[in-house]
Amino acid sequence: MKIYTYKGKKNLCGERIREARLKQRLSQSDLAAQLQIAGITIERDSISRIEIGTRFVPDYELKIFAKVLKVTVEWLLEE
């Protein structure tokens, strides 16, 4: 599967994920742990890559990010 970029990034949600994570005072490791509890196998370095836009985020992960961060999927996708 070819993954395309949009404005040089592989996801739209990275900056919003970082914003929500910092608002809740979570480290990247804490967020990864909460995502793992929710059923996504993800490591801290993957969170970092998502936040800087170098990792693709599939829809099923986006849904869990929204749930864990207590925001909507729509908010995560806003530019």
Secondary structure, 3 states (H helix, E strand, C coil): CCCCCECCECCCCHHHHHHHHHHCCCCHHHHHHHHHHCCCCCCHHHHHHHHHCCCCCCHHHHHHHHHHHCCCHHHHHCC
